[in-house]
Amino acid sequence: MMAKITKGRNFGGAIRYVMQENKEAKLLDFKNVLTTSKESIIHSFCLQSQLRPRVSVVVGHISLDFSVEDVDRIDDDMMRQVAHEYMLRMHILNTQYILVRHYDREHPHCHLIFNRIDNNGRLISDKNDRVRSTKICKGLTEKHHLHMAKGKDHVHRERLRGADAVKYQIYDALVSVTPKCKNWDELRSALKKQGINMNFIHRGNTTEIQGIVFEKNGLHFNGSKVDRQFSFSKISQTLVENVNRERRSSWQGQYGRSGSSLGKTAISVASSTAGAASSIGCSIINGAAHVLTVAATPSVSSEVSPVGGSSSVDLADDEYIDEYGIRRKKRRGIRR
């Protein structure tokens, strides 16, 4: 069992969708709505939502999907019972709802439409609803000894018909070609060879792209409806990663072996030089290389003229050279 949660602003669109005749829709349950027609249901929801006029996102829509392996067990009563338990655990209480079953796909599923404004005018919280829903679905699946709904890779393609069959053809094509493409033109060309057209959705009359649509056999699907990984933003990210991966592979092929030998040479040189000097620094001044040998511990030799410009033979009895090479007078009472 799995649940897909969406929210919206328009009861009309949601209810007309779930009540479509071509979905073989069947009203399993309802509460506090007038069900004489689609319009009466819509009017009932809209009327109660006016209790909180400042709240715009008032539509709760949850699709409850069961595994195809449970098709013989999930009758209407079972589906109604599981949906009620789900609503109870999700705290979707004291509000209007309709529960509609669809028979247009191979796996059993139903749609729950509920009013996020409850009967007392309070807003039903959606905090962490997807996290909570995942845990609840797992719990109900275990309680009723159901199967977890499988991903797209496990769907029996030969059983699909109509729009579902076309959508999975697009899905399979995208899974195959997207990892091989580095830009949108390559992706468009690869899909075209499989009879799939690709178009962008722009924001209003601007050139800003906000989505992507795939078309085959006259049927159109938004990228995110095919699968979440094929939304415009997710595909864009994948194309960038493909380019970066190819660049890394090319760089390693060109420099990997020579880079390794250079590293070994550097280690060999450093090892042979370590005994000769504590450290060696190279600086390039006006194009000439100067090698500076720096001692591990600073010291002043009596054989080297200090900064003061005098050697040890020039020192008076009360003078000395400090650790910085400066000529200093001895202080009375202090032995040097």
Solvent accessible surface area in square Angstrom, and as a share of the most:
residue,aa,sasa,rsa
1,M,0,0.00
2,M,94,0.42
3,A,28,0.22
4,K,88,0.37
5,I,12,0.06
6,T,52,0.30
7,K,70,0.30
8,G,25,0.24
9,R,168,0.61
10,N,100,0.51
11,F,5,0.02
12,G,4,0.04
13,G,39,0.38
14,A,17,0.13
15,I,0,0.00
16,R,112,0.41
17,Y,86,0.33
18,V,0,0.00
19,M,38,0.17
20,Q,53,0.24
21,E,158,0.71
22,N,115,0.59
23,K,34,0.14
24,E,105,0.47
25,A,35,0.27
26,K,93,0.39
27,L,57,0.29
28,L,14,0.07
29,D,29,0.15
30,F,93,0.39
31,K,85,0.36
32,N,82,0.42
33,V,15,0.09
34,L,107,0.53
35,T,46,0.27
36,T,111,0.65
37,S,55,0.36
38,K,75,0.32
39,E,98,0.44
40,S,17,0.11
41,I,2,0.01
42,I,17,0.09
43,H,115,0.51
44,S,17,0.11
45,F,0,0.00
46,C,52,0.31
47,L,117,0.58
48,Q,25,0.11
49,S,11,0.07
50,Q,117,0.52
51,L,96,0.48
52,R,93,0.34
53,P,101,0.63
54,R,238,0.87
55,V,31,0.18
56,S,59,0.38
57,V,45,0.26
58,V,10,0.06
59,V,3,0.02
60,G,1,0.01
61,H,31,0.14
62,I,3,0.02
63,S,14,0.09
64,L,0,0.00
65,D,30,0.15
66,F,2,0.01
67,S,4,0.02
68,V,34,0.20
69,E,85,0.38
70,D,1,0.01
71,V,72,0.42
72,D,140,0.73
73,R,112,0.41
74,I,3,0.02
75,D,81,0.42
76,D,28,0.14
77,D,95,0.49
78,M,30,0.14
79,M,0,0.00
80,R,65,0.24
81,Q,89,0.39
82,V,0,0.00
83,A,0,0.00
84,H,72,0.32
85,E,29,0.13
86,Y,0,0.00
87,M,12,0.05
88,L,110,0.55
89,R,98,0.36
90,M,9,0.04
91,H,124,0.55
92,I,7,0.04
93,L,83,0.42
94,N,65,0.33
95,T,3,0.02
96,Q,8,0.03
97,Y,22,0.08
98,I,0,0.00
99,L,1,0.00
100,V,0,0.00
101,R,18,0.06
102,H,3,0.01
103,Y,90,0.34
104,D,50,0.26
105,R,91,0.33
106,E,45,0.20
107,H,42,0.19
108,P,6,0.04
109,H,7,0.03
110,C,0,0.00
111,H,13,0.06
112,L,0,0.00
113,I,0,0.00
114,F,15,0.06
115,N,0,0.00
116,R,15,0.06
117,I,0,0.00
118,D,13,0.07
119,N,51,0.26
120,N,96,0.49
121,G,11,0.10
122,R,152,0.55
123,L,71,0.35
124,I,20,0.10
125,S,75,0.48
126,D,55,0.28
127,K,148,0.63
128,N,94,0.48
129,D,14,0.07
130,R,117,0.43
131,V,88,0.51
132,R,65,0.24
133,S,4,0.03
134,T,96,0.56
135,K,144,0.61
136,I,20,0.10
137,C,5,0.03
138,K,116,0.49
139,G,24,0.23
140,L,0,0.00
141,T,6,0.04
142,E,108,0.49
143,K,107,0.45
144,H,19,0.09
145,H,149,0.66
146,L,16,0.08
147,H,82,0.37
148,M,97,0.44
149,A,19,0.15
150,K,113,0.48
151,G,45,0.43
152,K,52,0.22
153,D,106,0.55
154,H,118,0.53
155,V,33,0.19
156,H,76,0.34
157,R,75,0.27
158,E,122,0.55
159,R,129,0.47
160,L,15,0.07
161,R,173,0.63
162,G,51,0.49
163,A,51,0.39
164,D,18,0.09
165,A,22,0.17
166,V,11,0.06
167,K,25,0.11
168,Y,29,0.11
169,Q,81,0.36
170,I,0,0.00
171,Y,12,0.05
172,D,58,0.30
173,A,3,0.02
174,L,0,0.00
175,V,67,0.38
176,S,54,0.35
177,V,15,0.08
178,T,6,0.04
179,P,72,0.45
180,K,154,0.65
181,C,7,0.04
182,K,71,0.30
183,N,66,0.34
184,W,54,0.19
185,D,108,0.56
186,E,62,0.28
187,L,0,0.00
188,R,90,0.33
189,S,58,0.37
190,A,23,0.18
191,L,0,0.00
192,K,125,0.53
193,K,173,0.73
194,Q,82,0.36
195,G,45,0.44
196,I,2,0.01
197,N,53,0.27
198,M,3,0.01
199,N,79,0.40
200,F,50,0.21
201,I,62,0.31
202,H,82,0.37
203,R,122,0.45
204,G,68,0.65
205,N,162,0.83
206,T,77,0.45
207,T,125,0.73
208,E,92,0.41
209,I,56,0.28
210,Q,89,0.40
211,G,12,0.12
212,I,4,0.02
213,V,24,0.14
214,F,0,0.00
215,E,26,0.12
216,K,36,0.15
217,N,112,0.57
218,G,55,0.53
219,L,66,0.33
220,H,120,0.54
221,F,29,0.12
222,N,67,0.35
223,G,1,0.01
224,S,56,0.36
225,K,109,0.46
226,V,0,0.00
227,D,29,0.15
228,R,160,0.58
229,Q,88,0.39
230,F,7,0.03
231,S,26,0.17
232,F,47,0.20
233,S,74,0.48
234,K,97,0.41
235,I,0,0.00
236,S,31,0.20
237,Q,105,0.46
238,T,40,0.23
239,L,7,0.04
240,V,89,0.51
241,E,82,0.37
242,N,8,0.04
243,V,37,0.21
244,N,57,0.29
245,R,115,0.42
246,E,92,0.41
247,R,161,0.59
248,R,139,0.51
249,S,69,0.44
250,S,69,0.45
251,W,153,0.54
252,Q,112,0.50
253,G,70,0.68
254,Q,124,0.55
255,Y,98,0.37
256,G,33,0.32
257,R,215,0.79
258,S,55,0.35
259,G,38,0.37
260,S,60,0.38
261,S,58,0.38
262,L,125,0.62
263,G,33,0.32
264,K,143,0.61
265,T,80,0.46
266,A,61,0.48
267,I,121,0.61
268,S,70,0.45
269,V,88,0.50
270,A,62,0.48
271,S,76,0.49
272,S,89,0.57
273,T,42,0.25
274,A,71,0.55
275,G,80,0.77
276,A,89,0.69
277,A,18,0.14
278,S,73,0.47
279,S,62,0.40
280,I,77,0.39
281,G,39,0.38
282,C,101,0.60
283,S,45,0.29
284,I,135,0.68
285,I,100,0.51
286,N,155,0.80
287,G,71,0.68
288,A,48,0.37
289,A,80,0.62
290,H,83,0.37
291,V,94,0.54
292,L,104,0.52
293,T,98,0.57
294,V,87,0.50
295,A,71,0.55
296,A,86,0.66
297,T,100,0.58
298,P,122,0.77
299,S,102,0.66
300,V,64,0.37
301,S,54,0.35
302,S,76,0.49
303,E,154,0.69
304,V,95,0.54
305,S,72,0.47
306,P,18,0.11
307,V,119,0.69
308,G,49,0.48
309,G,61,0.59
310,S,19,0.12
311,S,37,0.24
312,S,56,0.36
313,V,133,0.76
314,D,86,0.45
315,L,47,0.23
316,A,51,0.40
317,D,140,0.72
318,D,65,0.34
319,E,25,0.11
320,Y,38,0.14
321,I,44,0.22
322,D,16,0.08
323,E,125,0.56
324,Y,157,0.60
325,G,2,0.02
326,I,64,0.32
327,R,83,0.30
328,R,112,0.41
329,K,129,0.55
330,K,79,0.33
331,R,176,0.64
332,R,242,0.88
333,G,81,0.78
334,I,82,0.42
335,R,232,0.85
336,R,174,0.63
